[in-house]
Amino acid sequence: MTDVLIAGAGPTGLTLACDLARRGVTVRVIDQRTSPHRESRGKSLNRDGLRVFTDLGVAGRLAALGIPDLTFRKYFDGAHVDDTSVPDFLFLGQWQIEAVLRDRLAEFGVHVEYGARLTGVRQDATGVDAELADGRGIRAGHLAGCDGGRSTTRALLGISFEGTSEEEQTMVIGDVTAPGLGRDVWHQWFTSDGGAMMLCPIPGTETFQLQASREGDEYGRPLPPSLESFQRLFDRHARMPGIRLGEATWLSTWGVNVRMAARIREGRAFLAGDAAHVQPIAGGLGMNTGILDAAALARTLAAALDEEPGPARETALGAYEAERLPAAAEVLTETVRRHRRVLAAVRTAGNGTEVGRG
């Protein structure tokens, strides 16, 4: 029997696995995907996230791959209005972060088990039985659901995900190339009609992560993301006719969700990262908060496993929820505030100066 089964091999699950493995706790990591992805997704590590990775011995590897203190270049109706340097952040693609963490985990002899979809969870006094879609079962002392905003683990545990979704604020997001566009800054275009588009360079590649307001058809219905729609959005916002986007390797949509699990512990099972809370992307706090969740859960589980079964172990297990639920609520409040401030700046900008200050 393994000590901890981790469902989800994103930054949260991999951080948890590395932290537990270095403490001598036995872990298995499963993921329903058949292989690692190569999508930029969460692309910034803040001071807190980097502190965790320093402790895990991977901060130097990440620094060698990333861009520190990337400059935000802002435009309004096509005109450059402001450059802002953001200190204490490291920018790189999420797939690059995950690759570094997988390599670190392999140093402890642990490898992600891909193509393993969780379909059932049963608990008893001594452990958790996890059922997989292929009929296999895994017995573990504890289960950690790190499987994202649509968490299967959370659903199987019967934990509600309370909050709101703002469908009218859906954005498109993806990875594209833009030959001829400078890669030394994060380009951020805003328009007087309330539109927004951003292209952030992903280091070590020729790609940019594109984020933009989603366009609609003649009836106002949202159009699916495509390279053609990305080009139309770029032409409208950037007004750089010589730049043609290409090689769209990831196309997706993103909506503003503000949700938090009603609880993040159910007996021997725990939730962390997006499985426990989702928030607006403003401020780049989502992935970093999941990394902090993982570090806290690793401390909790390692401390509990050092105790004999009984009241002392139960007290140790309660520390995670006591620490991270209030922290998640604070992050949700802060990201909503930042998101609204950005929207207000775009909507009220008359000549672009408000956007520059935002």
SERO-4910 file (N, C-alpha, C, O; in steps of 0.05 Angstrom, whole numbers):
BEGIN
 pado doro    nc1    nc2    nc3   cac1   cac2   cac3    cc1    cc2    cc3    oc1    oc2    oc3
  Met    A     17    -24      0      0      0      0     18     25      0     36     27     16
  Thr    A     12     44    -18     26     69    -18     15     87      3     -8     86     11
  Asp    A     32    105     13     23    124     33      2    144     22    -19    149     34
  Val    A      8    155     -2     -9    176    -13    -12    171    -43      8    168    -58
  Leu    A    -37    171    -52    -43    170    -80    -51    198    -89    -69    210    -77
  Ile    A    -39    208   -110    -44    235   -120    -57    233   -147    -46    221   -165
  Ala    A    -81    245   -149    -95    245   -175    -90    272   -188    -99    293   -177
  Gly    A    -76    273   -210    -71    298   -224    -41    304   -225    -29    306   -204
  Ala    A    -30    306   -249     -1    311   -252      5    339   -263     23    342   -280
  Gly    A    -10    359   -254     -4    386   -260     15    397   -239     27    382   -224
  Pro    A     20    424   -239     39    435   -219     33    428   -190     51    423   -175
  Thr    A      7    428   -183      0    422   -155      6    394   -148     20    389   -128
  Gly    A     -3    375   -164      2    347   -158     31    339   -159     40    324   -142
  Leu    A     46    350   -178     74    344   -180     90    356   -157    109    344   -146
  Thr    A     83    381   -149     96    393   -126     91    376   -101    110    371    -85
  Leu    A     66    368    -97     60    351    -74     76    325    -74     87    317    -54
  Ala    A     77    313    -97     91    287   -100    121    291    -93    133    274    -79
  Cys    A    133    311   -104    162    316    -99    167    322    -69    186    311    -58
  Asp    A    149    338    -58    153    345    -29    150    321    -11    165    318      8
  Leu    A    131    304    -17    127    280     -1    150    260     -5    160    249     14
  Ala    A    157    256    -30    178    237    -36    205    244    -22    219    226    -13
  Arg    A    211    270    -22    237    277     -9    236    273     21    257    272     34
  Arg    A    211    272     32    208    267     61    206    237     68    203    230     91
  Gly    A    209    220     47    209    192     52    181    180     52    177    156     59
  Val    A    161    195     43    133    185     42    130    172     14    137    184     -6
  Thr    A    118    148     14    114    135    -12     90    146    -26     68    150    -14
  Val    A     93    152    -52     71    164    -68     68    150    -95     87    138   -105
  Arg    A     43    152   -105     38    145   -133     22    169   -145      5    181   -131
  Val    A     28    175   -170     15    198   -183      1    187   -208     14    174   -225
  Ile    A    -25    191   -210    -40    183   -234    -51    207   -248    -56    228   -236
  Asp    A    -55    204   -274    -67    226   -290    -83    213   -313    -74    194   -325
  Gln    A   -107    224   -318   -123    212   -338   -114    218   -366   -122    204   -385
  Arg    A    -97    238   -370    -86    243   -397    -68    220   -404    -56    206   -387
  Thr    A    -65    216   -430    -47    193   -439    -18    201   -440     -1    184   -442
  Ser    A    -12    227   -439     16    236   -440     16    265   -430     -4    278   -428
  Pro    A     40    276   -424     42    304   -416     33    322   -438     37    317   -462
  His    A     22    345   -430     13    365   -450     37    384   -456     57    383   -442
  Arg    A     34    401   -476     54    421   -483     39    448   -487     42    460   -509
  Glu    A     25    457   -467      9    481   -469     19    501   -448     27    493   -426
  Ser    A     19    527   -455     30    547   -437     14    550   -411     26    553   -389
  Arg    A    -12    550   -413    -30    552   -389    -20    572   -369    -14    595   -376
  Gly    A    -18    564   -343     -7    582   -323     23    587   -329     38    568   -333
  Lys    A     31    612   -331     57    619   -342     74    637   -324     94    648   -333
  Ser    A     67    640   -299     83    657   -282     85    646   -254     66    636   -242
  Leu    A    109    647   -243    115    639   -216    121    664   -200    139    680   -207
  Asn    A    107    668   -177    113    691   -161    133    684   -139    143    661   -138
  Arg    A    138    702   -121    158    698   -100    151    674    -82    169    659    -75
  Asp    A    125    671    -76    117    649    -59    121    622    -73    132    603    -61
  Gly    A    113    620    -98    117    595   -113    146    589   -116    154    565   -113
  Leu    A    163    609   -121    192    604   -124    204    595    -98    223    580    -98
  Arg    A    194    605    -76    204    597    -50    200    567    -45    217    553    -35
  Val    A    176    557    -53    171    529    -50    190    513    -68    201    493    -59
  Phe    A    194    523    -92    211    508   -111    241    509   -103    256    491   -109
  Thr    A    249    531    -89    276    532    -78    279    510    -58    300    496    -57
  Asp    A    259    507    -41    260    486    -21    261    458    -33    273    439    -22
  Leu    A    249    455    -56    248    429    -70    273    424    -87    277    402    -98
  Gly    A    290    445    -89    315    442   -105    312    445   -135    329    435   -150
  Val    A    291    459   -144    287    461   -173    286    491   -182    283    496   -206
  Ala    A    288    510   -164    286    538   -172    307    546   -192    302    561   -211
  Gly    A    331    535   -189    353    542   -207    347    531   -235    353    545   -255
  Arg    A    336    507   -237    329    496   -263    308    513   -277    309    517   -301
  Leu    A    288    522   -261    267    538   -273    277    565   -281    269    576   -302
  Ala    A    294    577   -265    306    603   -272    321    602   -298    321    622   -313
  Ala    A    335    580   -303    350    577   -327    332    576   -352    341    582   -374
  Leu    A    307    569   -348    288    567   -371    271    592   -374    262    598   -397
  Gly    A    266    607   -353    246    628   -353    257    656   -359    280    660   -362
  Ile    A    238    674   -359    244    703   -363    237    717   -337    214    718   -329
  Pro    A    257    729   -323    251    744   -299    243    772   -305    252    784   -324
  Asp    A    225    783   -288    218    811   -289    210    820   -318    220    840   -328
  Leu    A    192    805   -330    184    811   -358    170    839   -359    153    845   -341
  Thr    A    176    854   -379    163    881   -383    136    877   -396    133    863   -416
  Phe    A    115    891   -384     89    892   -396     88    917   -414     91    939   -404
  Arg    A     84    913   -440     81    936   -458     52    939   -465     40    921   -477
  Lys    A     40    962   -459     12    967   -462      7    987   -485     21   1006   -489
  Tyr    A    -14    980   -500    -22    997   -523    -52   1004   -520    -67    989   -508
  Phe    A    -59   1027   -530    -87   1035   -531    -95   1044   -559    -83   1062   -570
  Asp    A   -115   1030   -570   -123   1035   -598    -98   1035   -617    -96   1051   -634
  Gly    A    -81   1016   -612    -57   1011   -629    -33   1027   -622    -11   1022   -632
  Ala    A    -35   1048   -605    -13   1065   -598      0   1056   -571    -14   1049   -552
  His    A     26   1055   -571     41   1048   -546     37   1070   -525     41   1093   -531
  Val    A     29   1061   -501     24   1081   -480     41   1077   -455     44   1096   -439
  Asp    A     51   1053   -450     65   1049   -425     81   1023   -425     73   1003   -438
  Asp    A    104   1023   -411    119    999   -405    122    997   -374    128   1016   -361
  Thr    A    116    973   -364    117    968   -336    132    943   -330    126    922   -341
  Ser    A    153    944   -313    167    921   -305    155    909   -280    148    924   -261
  Val    A    151    883   -280    139    869   -257    160    853   -243    168    831   -253
  Pro    A    170    862   -220    192    847   -206    181    822   -192    157    819   -187
  Asp    A    200    804   -185    194    781   -169    176    760   -182    163    745   -168
  Phe    A    174    761   -209    160    740   -223    179    727   -243    196    740   -254
  Leu    A    174    701   -247    189    687   -268    169    676   -287    149    662   -279
  Phe    A    172    681   -313    153    673   -334    164    650   -350    186    651   -361
  Leu    A    148    629   -353    154    607   -370    128    590   -372    110    593   -356
  Gly    A    128    573   -392    103    557   -397     98    537   -375    117    526   -363
  Gln    A     73    531   -370     66    511   -350     78    484   -357     86    469   -339
  Trp    A     78    477   -382     89    451   -390    119    449   -383    129    427   -377
  Gln    A    133    472   -384    161    472   -376    164    467   -346    182    453   -338
  Ile    A    147    480   -330    148    476   -301    142    447   -295    156    435   -278
  Glu    A    122    435   -308    115    407   -302    138    389   -310    143    369   -297
  Ala    A    152    395   -332    174    377   -341    196    377   -320    208    356   -314
  Val    A    203    401   -309    223    402   -288    215    386   -264    231    372   -252
  Leu    A    190    389   -256    180    374   -232    179    344   -237    185    328   -219
  Arg    A    173    335   -261    173    307   -267    202    296   -266    206    274   -255
  Asp    A    221    312   -276    249    303   -274    257    301   -244    271    282   -237
  Arg    A    249    320   -228    256    319   -200    243    295   -186    256    282   -170
  Leu    A    218    289   -193    204    267   -182    218    240   -190    220    222   -174
  Ala    A    227    239   -214    241    215   -224    267    210   -208    275    187   -205
  Glu    A    279    231   -197    303    227   -181    297    212   -155    314    200   -142
  Phe    A    271    212   -147    262    196   -124    251    169   -132    240    154   -116
  Gly    A    253    162   -158    244    137   -168    214    136   -173    202    114   -175
  Val    A    201    159   -175    172    160   -179    166    171   -207    178    191   -215
  His    A    148    158   -222    140    168   -248    110    170   -250     95    154   -238
  Val    A    100    189   -265     71    193   -268     60    169   -284     71    160   -304
  Glu    A     37    159   -274     23    138   -288      0    150   -305    -21    156   -295
  Tyr    A      6    154   -331    -13    167   -349    -34    146   -358    -30    122   -357
  Gly    A    -56    157   -368    -78    140   -377    -93    126   -355   -105    105   -359
  Ala    A    -91    137   -331   -104    125   -307   -126    144   -297   -121    164   -284
  Arg    A   -151    137   -304   -174    154   -297   -188    143   -272   -196    120   -271
  Leu    A   -190    161   -252   -203    153   -227   -234    152   -231   -246    170   -242
  Thr    A   -246    130   -223   -275    127   -226   -289    120   -200   -314    122   -199
  Gly    A   -275    114   -179   -288    107   -154   -270    111   -130   -246    107   -132
  Val    A   -281    119   -108   -266    122    -83   -282    111    -60   -306    117    -56
  Arg    A   -269     93    -44   -281     83    -20   -261     86      3   -237     81     -1
  Gln    A   -271     94     26   -253     97     49   -261     79     72   -285     72     75
  Asp    A   -241     71     88   -247     57    113   -228     68    134   -215     88    130
  Ala    A   -227     55    157   -211     65    179   -181     66    174   -167     80    188
  Thr    A   -172     51    155   -143     49    151   -133     59    124   -109     60    120
  Gly    A   -151     66    106   -141     75     80   -163     81     60   -187     82     67
  Val    A   -154     85     36   -172     92     13   -168     72     -9   -145     65    -16
  Asp    A   -190     62    -20   -189     46    -44   -198     62    -68   -221     72    -69
  Ala    A   -180     65    -87   -186     80   -112   -190     61   -135   -174     43   -139
  Glu    A   -212     65   -149   -218     48   -172   -212     64   -198   -217     88   -200
  Leu    A   -199     51   -217   -192     63   -242   -210     53   -265   -222     32   -263
  Ala    A   -211     68   -286   -229     62   -308   -222     35   -322   -239     22   -333
  Asp    A   -197     27   -320   -188      2   -333   -193    -22   -315   -185    -44   -321
  Gly    A   -206    -18   -292   -212    -40   -274   -191    -44   -252   -197    -60   -234
  Arg    A   -169    -31   -253   -149    -34   -232   -158    -20   -206   -175     -2   -207
  Gly    A   -147    -28   -184   -151    -14   -159   -125     -7   -146   -105    -21   -149
  Ile    A   -125     15   -131   -101     24   -117   -109     28    -88   -128     42    -82
  Arg    A    -94     17    -70    -98     21    -41    -77     41    -31    -53     37    -35
  Ala    A    -87     61    -17    -69     82     -6    -78     90     21   -101     88     29
  Gly    A    -59    101     36    -66    111     63    -83    137     61   -101    141     77
  His    A    -76    153     40    -91    179     36    -93    184      6    -77    174    -10
  Leu    A   -112    200     -1   -117    208    -29   -115    239    -31   -127    252    -14
  Ala    A   -101    249    -51   -100    278    -56   -111    284    -84   -100    275   -104
  Gly    A   -133    298    -85   -145    306   -110   -133    332   -120   -139    354   -109
  Cys    A   -115    331   -140   -102    354   -151   -109    355   -181    -92    362   -198
  Asp    A   -134    348   -187   -142    344   -215   -159    366   -227   -176    360   -243
  Gly    A   -154    391   -219   -164    414   -233   -193    422   -226   -206    410   -209
  Gly    A   -201    443   -240   -227    455   -234   -251    437   -239   -272    440   -226
  Arg    A   -248    418   -256   -269    398   -261   -262    371   -247   -267    350   -258
  Ser    A   -252    374   -224   -241    351   -208   -260    327   -206   -282    329   -196
  Thr    A   -250    305   -216   -264    280   -212   -264    272   -183   -283    262   -172
  Thr    A   -241    276   -170   -239    269   -142   -259    284   -125   -273    272   -108
  Arg    A   -262    309   -130   -282    325   -115   -310    315   -119   -326    313   -100
  Ala    A   -316    308   -144   -343    297   -150   -348    271   -136   -369    266   -125
  Leu    A   -328    253   -137   -331    227   -124   -333    229    -94   -346    212    -81
  Leu    A   -322    250    -82   -324    254    -53   -350    268    -46   -356    270    -22
  Gly    A   -365    277    -66   -390    291    -60   -387    318    -48   -404    327    -32
  Ile    A   -365    332    -55   -360    359    -44   -370    380    -64   -362    379    -87
  Ser    A   -387    398    -55   -397    419    -73   -376    440    -79   -358    444    -63
  Phe    A   -379    452   -103   -360    472   -112   -376    498   -115   -389    503   -136
  Glu    A   -376    514    -95   -394    537    -92   -382    562   -103   -359    568    -99
  Gly    A   -399    578   -117   -390    604   -127   -405    611   -152   -428    603   -156
  Thr    A   -392    627   -170   -405    638   -193   -388    634   -218   -364    631   -216
  Ser    A   -402    634   -241   -389    634   -267   -401    657   -283   -425    660   -285
  Glu    A   -383    673   -296   -392    695   -311   -387    690   -341   -366    697   -352
  Glu    A   -407    677   -353   -404    668   -381   -399    691   -401   -386    688   -421
  Glu    A   -410    715   -394   -407    737   -413   -379    748   -414   -372    763   -432
  Gln    A   -362    739   -396   -334    748   -396   -315    726   -406   -291    726   -399
  Thr    A   -325    708   -422   -308    687   -433   -287    698   -451   -292    717   -467
  Met    A   -263    687   -449   -240    695   -465   -230    672   -482   -236    649   -475
  Val    A   -215    678   -503   -201    657   -518   -172    657   -509   -161    678   -502
  Ile    A   -160    634   -511   -132    631   -502   -119    610   -519   -132    591   -527
  Gly    A    -93    613   -525    -80    593   -541    -50    599   -544    -41    620   -535
  Asp    A    -36    581   -558     -8    585   -564     -4    588   -594    -13    571   -609
  Val    A      9    609   -602     12    615   -631     40    626   -635     54    635   -616
  Thr    A     49    627   -660     73    641   -668     65    668   -680     43    671   -690
  Ala    A     83    687   -679     78    714   -690    104    725   -701    116    743   -689
  Pro    A    114    714   -723    140    722   -734    141    752   -739    123    764   -751
  Gly    A    162    765   -729    165    794   -732    157    810   -708    164    833   -706
  Leu    A    143    798   -689    135    812   -665    156    808   -643    166    786   -639
  Gly    A    164    830   -631    186    829   -611    179    810   -588    157    809   -578
  Arg    A    199    795   -579    195    775   -558    207    784   -532    210    767   -513
  Asp    A    214    809   -529    227    819   -504    206    831   -485    214    839   -463
  Val    A    181    832   -493    160    843   -475    134    827   -478    131    811   -496
  Trp    A    117    831   -458     90    820   -459     72    841   -471     66    861   -458
  His    A     63    837   -496     47    857   -510     18    856   -500      6    834   -499
  Gln    A      6    879   -493    -21    880   -482    -36    903   -496    -30    927   -491
  Trp    A    -55    896   -513    -70    916   -528    -98    920   -516   -111    900   -509
  Phe    A   -106    945   -514   -133    952   -505   -145    971   -525   -131    987   -538
  Thr    A   -172    970   -529   -185    987   -548   -207   1003   -535   -218    995   -514
  Ser    A   -215   1025   -547   -235   1043   -535   -262   1031   -534   -280   1041   -520
  Asp    A   -267   1009   -549   -293    996   -547   -294    974   -526   -313    958   -525
  Gly    A   -273    973   -509   -273    954   -487   -259    927   -493   -261    909   -477
  Gly    A   -246    925   -516   -233    900   -523   -205    898   -511   -193    918   -504
  Ala    A   -195    874   -510   -168    870   -499   -156    845   -512   -170    826   -518
  Met    A   -130    846   -516   -115    823   -527    -86    825   -517    -75    846   -514
  Met    A    -75    801   -511    -48    800   -500    -32    778   -514    -43    756   -519
  Leu    A     -7    782   -518     11    762   -529     36    762   -511     51    781   -510
  Cys    A     40    739   -497     63    736   -479     83    716   -490     74    694   -496
  Pro    A    108    723   -493    128    704   -504    133    681   -484    136    685   -460
  Ile    A    134    657   -495    141    633   -479    170    627   -484    178    621   -507
  Pro    A    188    629   -464    217    627   -469    224    599   -479    212    579   -473
  Gly    A    246    599   -495    256    574   -505    240    563   -529    245    541   -538
  Thr    A    220    579   -538    203    571   -560    200    595   -579    211    616   -574
  Glu    A    186    590   -600    178    612   -618    149    621   -614    139    638   -629
  Thr    A    136    611   -593    108    616   -589    103    638   -569    120    645   -553
  Phe    A     78    649   -572     67    668   -553     42    655   -541     27    641   -555
  Gln    A     36    661   -516      9    655   -507     -9    678   -513     -4    701   -506
  Leu    A    -31    673   -527    -51    693   -535    -75    692   -516    -85    670   -511
  Gln    A    -83    715   -506   -108    718   -491   -123    741   -502   -111    762   -508
  Ala    A   -149    738   -506   -164    759   -518   -194    757   -511   -203    736   -504
  Ser    A   -208    779   -513   -237    779   -510   -248    762   -533   -239    764   -555
  Arg    A   -268    745   -526   -279    727   -546   -298    742   -565   -314    758   -556
  Glu    A   -295    737   -590   -313    750   -610   -338    734   -615   -338    710   -610
  Gly    A   -359    747   -624   -384    734   -630   -392    737   -659   -380    753   -674
  Asp    A   -412    721   -667   -422    723   -695   -442    746   -697   -445    761   -678
  Glu    A   -455    747   -720   -474    770   -724   -497    770   -705   -511    790   -702
  Tyr    A   -502    747   -692   -524    745   -672   -514    747   -644   -529    744   -625
  Gly    A   -488    752   -640   -476    755   -614   -469    729   -601   -461    728   -577
  Arg    A   -471    707   -616   -463    681   -605   -433    678   -606   -421    684   -627
  Pro    A   -420    668   -584   -391    666   -584   -381    646   -605   -392    624   -608
  Leu    A   -360    654   -619   -348    637   -639   -327    619   -626   -313    628   -607
  Pro    A   -323    595   -636   -302    577   -625   -275    589   -632   -271    601   -653
  Pro    A   -255    584   -615   -228    594   -621   -216    580   -645   -219    555   -649
  Ser    A   -202    595   -662   -189    584   -686   -166    603   -693   -166    626   -684
  Leu    A   -148    593   -709   -126    611   -718   -137    635   -733   -127    657   -731
  Glu    A   -158    630   -749   -170    652   -765   -182    673   -746   -179    697   -751
  Ser    A   -196    664   -725   -208    683   -707   -186    698   -691   -190    721   -685
  Phe    A   -165    684   -684   -143    697   -670   -131    719   -688   -124    740   -678
  Gln    A   -128    714   -714   -117    734   -732   -135    758   -734   -126    781   -734
  Arg    A   -162    753   -735   -180    776   -736   -178    793   -711   -178    817   -712
  Leu    A   -176    780   -688   -173    794   -663   -146    810   -662   -146    833   -653
  Phe    A   -125    798   -672   -100    811   -673   -101    836   -691    -91    857   -683
  Asp    A   -112    833   -714   -114    856   -733   -130    879   -721   -124    902   -724
  Arg    A   -151    871   -706   -169    892   -694   -154    907   -672   -157    931   -669
  His    A   -140    892   -655   -128    904   -631   -100    915   -636    -94    938   -629
  Ala    A    -83    900   -649    -55    908   -652    -50    927   -675    -32    944   -674
  Arg    A    -66    924   -696    -63    942   -720    -34    941   -730    -22    962   -736
  Met    A    -24    917   -733      3    912   -745     -1    894   -769      2    870   -767
  Pro    A     -7    905   -792    -14    889   -816      8    870   -825      2    851   -839
  Gly    A     33    875   -818     54    858   -827     58    832   -811     74    815   -818
  Ile    A     43    830   -789     46    806   -771     23    786   -777      0    793   -776
  Arg    A     31    761   -783     12    740   -787     16    718   -767     39    708   -764
  Leu    A     -4    711   -752     -2    690   -732     -2    663   -746    -12    659   -768
  Gly    A     11    644   -733     13    617   -744     17    595   -723     20    601   -700
  Glu    A     17    570   -732     23    547   -716      8    547   -689     21    547   -668
  Ala    A    -18    548   -691    -34    547   -666    -34    519   -655    -48    501   -664
  Thr    A    -18    515   -634    -15    488   -622    -34    484   -599    -36    461   -589
  Trp    A    -48    505   -590    -67    502   -568    -88    524   -572    -82    547   -575
  Leu    A   -113    516   -573   -136    534   -576   -156    527   -555   -165    504   -553
  Ser    A   -165    546   -539   -183    540   -518   -199    565   -510   -194    587   -521
  Thr    A   -218    562   -492   -233    585   -481   -230    585   -450   -224    564   -438
  Trp    A   -233    608   -439   -231    611   -410   -253    630   -400   -256    651   -411
  Gly    A   -267    622   -380   -288    638   -368   -281    647   -340   -265    633   -326
  Val    A   -292    669   -331   -287    679   -304   -304    662   -285   -328    664   -284
  Asn    A   -290    646   -269   -302    630   -248   -291    638   -221   -267    641   -218
  Val    A   -308    640   -202   -300    646   -174   -314    624   -157   -337    627   -149
  Arg    A   -299    603   -151   -311    580   -137   -292    569   -117   -268    570   -120
  Met    A   -303    558    -95   -287    546    -75   -302    521    -64   -326    522    -60
  Ala    A   -287    500    -60   -299    476    -49   -310    481    -21   -298    496     -5
  Ala    A   -333    469    -14   -345    473     12   -326    463     34   -327    473     56
  Arg    A   -310    443     28   -289    434     47   -267    421     30   -272    413      7
  Ile    A   -244    420     41   -221    409     25   -210    384     39   -188    375     32
  Arg    A   -225    373     57   -218    347     69   -243    330     73   -263    340     83
  Glu    A   -241    305     65   -263    286     70   -250    261     80   -242    244     64
  Gly    A   -248    258    106   -235    234    117   -206    234    111   -191    251    119
  Arg    A   -198    213     96   -170    210     88   -164    222     60   -142    219     50
  Ala    A   -183    237     49   -180    249     23   -179    279     25   -192    291     42
  Phe    A   -163    292      7   -158    320      8   -160    332    -20   -157    317    -40
  Leu    A   -166    358    -22   -166    372    -47   -145    394    -46   -140    406    -25
  Ala    A   -133    399    -69   -113    421    -71   -113    433    -98   -122    421   -118
  Gly    A   -104    458   -100   -103    472   -126   -130    478   -137   -149    484   -121
  Asp    A   -133    477   -163   -159    484   -176   -181    465   -168   -204    472   -171
  Ala    A   -175    442   -159   -196    424   -149   -209    435   -124   -232    429   -118
  Ala    A   -195    453   -110   -205    465    -85   -216    493    -90   -233    501    -75
  His    A   -205    507   -110   -213    535   -114   -205    544   -142   -183    537   -151
  Val    A   -221    560   -155   -214    572   -180   -221    602   -178   -240    609   -164
  Gln    A   -206    619   -192   -209    647   -190   -201    661   -216   -189    647   -234
  Pro    A   -207    687   -220   -198    701   -244   -167    699   -246   -153    695   -227
  Ile    A   -158    702   -271   -129    699   -276   -113    724   -268    -89    723   -267
  Ala    A   -127    746   -261   -113    771   -254    -93    767   -232    -99    756   -211
  Gly    A    -68    775   -236    -48    773   -216    -32    748   -216    -12    745   -201
  Gly    A    -39    728   -233    -24    703   -235    -23    688   -209     -2    675   -203
  Leu    A    -45    688   -194    -44    675   -167    -54    646   -167    -48    632   -149
  Gly    A    -68    638   -188    -80    611   -188    -60    589   -185    -62    574   -165
  Met    A    -41    586   -203    -22    564   -202     -5    566   -177      1    546   -164
  Asn    A      3    591   -170     20    594   -146      5    587   -121     18    576   -102
  Thr    A    -21    592   -119    -36    584    -96    -37    554    -94    -36    543    -72
  Gly    A    -40    540   -117    -40    511   -117    -14    500   -107    -13    479    -93
  Ile    A      8    513   -115     35    504   -106     37    507    -76     48    489    -62
  Leu    A     27    529    -65     27    532    -36      9    512    -22     15    502      0
  Asp    A    -14    506    -34    -31    484    -24    -15    458    -21    -16    445     -1
  Ala    A     -1    452    -43     14    427    -43     35    426    -21     39    405     -8
  Ala    A     49    448    -17     70    449      3     57    445     31     68    431     48
  Ala    A     34    458     36     21    455     62     10    427     66     12    416     88
  Leu    A     -1    415     45    -11    388     47     12    368     52      8    348     67
  Ala    A     35    372     39     58    355     44     66    356     73     72    335     85
  Arg    A     68    380     84     75    382    112     55    368    130     62    354    149
  Thr    A     29    372    124      8    359    140     10    329    139      9    316    160
  Leu    A     11    318    115     12    288    113     37    276    125     36    255    138
  Ala    A     60    289    121     84    279    132     83    280    163     92    261    176
  Ala    A     73    301    174     70    303    203     51    283    214     56    271    235
  Ala    A     29    279    200      9    259    209     20    231    209     15    215    227
  Leu    A     35    224    188     46    197    186     68    192    207     74    168    212
  Asp    A     78    213    218     98    209    240     84    203    267     97    195    286
  Glu    A     57    207    268     42    203    293     30    175    292     24    164    271
  Glu    A     27    164    315     12    138    318    -18    144    312    -27    166    318
  Pro    A    -32    124    301    -61    128    297    -74    136    323    -69    124    345
  Gly    A    -92    156    321   -105    165    345   -110    195    344   -107    207    323
  Pro    A   -116    208    367   -122    237    368    -99    254    357   -105    274    344
  Ala    A    -74    248    363    -52    264    353    -51    265    323    -46    286    311
  Arg    A    -55    242    310    -54    241    281    -78    256    270    -75    270    250
  Glu    A   -101    254    282   -125    268    272   -120    298    274   -128    313    256
  Thr    A   -108    307    296   -102    336    299    -83    345    277    -87    367    265
  Ala    A    -63    329    271    -44    336    250    -57    338    223    -51    356    208
  Leu    A    -76    320    217    -90    320    191   -107    344    188   -112    353    166
  Gly    A   -117    355    210   -135    378    209   -121    404    202   -133    424    196
  Ala    A    -94    404    204    -79    429    200    -81    440    172    -82    464    168
  Tyr    A    -83    422    152    -84    431    124   -108    448    119   -106    471    109
  Glu    A   -132    438    125   -156    453    119   -157    479    135   -166    500    125
  Ala    A   -147    478    160   -147    502    177   -130    524    165   -136    548    168
  Glu    A   -108    516    152    -90    536    140    -99    545    112    -98    569    107
  Arg    A   -107    527     95   -111    533     67   -139    543     59   -141    558     40
  Leu    A   -160    536     74   -186    547     67   -187    577     70   -196    591     52
  Pro    A   -177    589     92   -177    618     94   -159    631     73   -165    652     63
  Ala    A   -136    618     67   -118    629     47   -131    629     20   -128    649      5
  Ala    A   -146    608     13   -160    607    -13   -181    629    -15   -184    642    -35
  Ala    A   -196    633      7   -216    654      7   -204    682      3   -215    699    -11
  Glu    A   -180    686     15   -167    712     11   -157    715    -17   -159    737    -28
  Val    A   -147    694    -30   -139    696    -58   -162    701    -76   -160    718    -94
  Leu    A   -185    689    -71   -209    694    -88   -217    723    -86   -223    736   -106
  Thr    A   -217    734    -62   -224    762    -58   -205    781    -73   -213    800    -86
  Glu    A   -179    775    -71   -158    792    -83   -159    790   -114   -157    811   -127
  Thr    A   -163    766   -125   -163    764   -154   -188    777   -166   -187    788   -188
  Val    A   -211    775   -152   -235    788   -162   -231    818   -162   -239    832   -181
  Arg    A   -219    829   -141   -213    858   -140   -195    866   -163   -201    887   -176
  Arg    A   -174    851   -168   -156    858   -190   -170    856   -217   -166    873   -234
  His    A   -186    835   -220   -200    832   -246   -219    855   -251   -220    865   -274
  Arg    A   -233    864   -231   -252    886   -234   -237    912   -240   -247    929   -255
  Arg    A   -214    915   -228   -198    940   -233   -189    941   -262   -190    962   -275
  Val    A   -180    918   -273   -172    917   -301   -195    923   -319   -193    939   -338
  Leu    A   -219    911   -314   -242    916   -331   -250    945   -330   -257    957   -350
  Ala    A   -249    957   -306   -256    985   -303   -237   1003   -319   -246   1022   -331
  Ala    A   -211    997   -318   -191   1013   -333   -196   1012   -363   -194   1032   -376
  Val    A   -203    988   -373   -208    985   -402   -233   1000   -410   -233   1014   -430
  Arg    A   -254    998   -394   -279   1009   -401   -280   1040   -399   -295   1053   -414
  Thr    A   -264   1051   -381   -265   1080   -377   -242   1095   -391   -243   1120   -391
  Ala    A   -223   1081   -403   -201   1095   -415   -210   1112   -438   -223   1103   -456
  Gly    A   -203   1137   -437   -210   1156   -458   -188   1159   -478   -193   1159   -502
  Asn    A   -163   1162   -468   -141   1165   -486   -118   1145   -480    -96   1148   -490
  Gly    A   -124   1125   -465   -105   1104   -460    -89   1107   -434    -75   1089   -426
  Thr    A    -90   1130   -421    -73   1135   -398    -82   1117   -375    -65   1108   -359
  Glu    A   -107   1113   -372   -116   1096   -350   -107   1067   -354    -99   1054   -334
  Val    A   -107   1058   -378    -96   1031   -384    -67   1030   -377    -58   1010   -365
  Gly    A    -52   1051   -383    -24   1051   -377    -19   1049   -347      0   1035   -338
  Arg    A    -35   1062   -331    -32   1061   -302    -42   1035   -291    -33   1027   -269
  Gly    A    -60   1021   -305    -72    996   -294    -53    973   -295    -60    951   -286
***
